Amino acid sequence: MSSNYRFGLAPLTWDFIRAVRGGTAIFTMPAGPIKYGGAPQKIAHLAADSRRRQCLLDTIRVILVLPTPAILSQPDWAKVLTRVTVGHGIEVHYNSHLVEVDGESRRAVILDNAPGTRETTDYELLHAPPTQSAPDWLMGVPLADPASPYGYPAADQHTLQSTRRPDVFALGDVANLPTSKTGAAIRKQAPVVATNLLAPRRGEPLPAHYDGHTSCPLATAHNRMLLAEFDY
Ligand SMILES: Cc1cc2nc3c(=O)[nH]c(=O)nc-3n(C[C@H](O)[C@H](O)[C@H](O)COP(=O)(O)OP(=O)(O)OC[C@H]3O[C@@H](n4cnc5c(N)ncnc54)[C@H](O)[C@@H]3O)c2cc1C
């Protein structure tokens, strides 16, 4: 069992992928907004590609467990990625969650929300990123978005000004914005925050607007990548 969301474990994930010779490899995505939502899928694609290159298509089953009804929220990219998963022979379980793991006997329980059924699967490899939230110190303070159970600060999605306190701005992964949490998004958010921080000091309205731009580079094979860019 591994998770690329812990820096030191990422090389281990790859060692596991290369070592598996049979059985089931499960890749899960947690519910709620997470850092770079492409990462839990990317590693499933790379594992499926590795399986093909090692001629282990018939011996390894690759399962991708997603909490959402589609592979990606943006419909055009969702279509492309669905094709990729079909090509890789990845079994996708939509609206589903990893709810139990028995590490010793290598057994995972997957809940399918639609019918409400639980399936227990033996695994050889499990890649399971954790559910994520704002740091504890932020979760309880009035900056947190009351509409978000994850404690991320509320901000206007265009000006990035806190909707709770006008002298505060939010950007980066911690901001509760309806876009993907990526470094690419921050590159566009930072100049907006810098400009909008200074304007009120001159008594001017907030002039800069963020359009939700984000970018997800998704490796789909050892030699292929999909660069999905989108905005609000
Ligand atoms: C596996 C993975 C793959 C990714 N791939 C991509 C990609 O391909 N492209 C892309 O654009 N983005 C990618 N990202 C996302 C990108 O890394 C993040 O969007 C970006 O790092 C977020 O920056 P941030 O400064 O908002 O937050 P963070 O990088 O989380 O930085 C916040 C910092 O604040 C510190 N901190 C917290 N509380 C305190 C405190 N009380 N006092 C002092 N310091 C504190 C934390 O320790 C941390 O260092 C990936 C992320 C992951 C996890």
The ligand as an ORCA input file, in Angstrom:
! r2SCAN-3c Opt
* xyz 0 1
  C       1.280     14.173     -6.102
  C       1.081     15.576     -6.582
  C       1.277     15.881     -7.922
  C       1.084     17.177     -8.395
  N       1.288     17.459     -9.727
  C       1.103     18.725    -10.189
  C       1.317     19.037    -11.568
  O       1.708     18.183    -12.350
  N       1.097     20.319    -11.984
  C       0.708     21.308    -11.127
  O       0.552     22.465    -11.557
  N       0.477     21.034     -9.811
  C       0.673     19.782     -9.328
  N       0.463     19.496     -8.002
  C      -0.111     20.555     -7.134
  C       0.900     21.542     -6.591
  O       1.950     20.848     -5.984
  C       0.157     22.407     -5.573
  O      -0.949     23.025     -6.207
  C       1.038     23.495     -4.976
  O       2.210     22.958     -4.414
  C       0.265     24.218     -3.891
  O       1.029     25.244     -3.359
  P       0.544     25.978     -2.056
  O       1.663     26.928     -1.713
  O      -0.813     26.541     -2.227
  O       0.396     24.859     -0.941
  P       1.508     23.878     -0.368
  O       2.489     23.487     -1.429
  O       0.749     22.814      0.357
  O       2.304     24.797      0.661
  C       1.745     25.205      1.879
  C       2.894     25.271      2.865
  O       2.437     25.881      4.076
  C       3.048     25.202      5.150
  N       2.280     25.485      6.366
  C       1.071     24.995      6.744
  N       0.720     25.500      7.935
  C       1.720     26.310      8.326
  C       1.935     27.135      9.488
  N       1.053     27.190     10.473
  N       3.074     27.840      9.542
  C       3.995     27.817      8.542
  N       3.835     27.049      7.427
  C       2.709     26.324      7.329
  C       3.008     23.742      4.715
  O       3.940     22.988      5.431
  C       3.399     23.881      3.243
  O       4.782     23.839      3.050
  C       0.681     18.208     -7.497
  C       0.500     17.904     -6.137
  C       0.691     16.612     -5.686
  C       0.506     16.332     -4.222
*
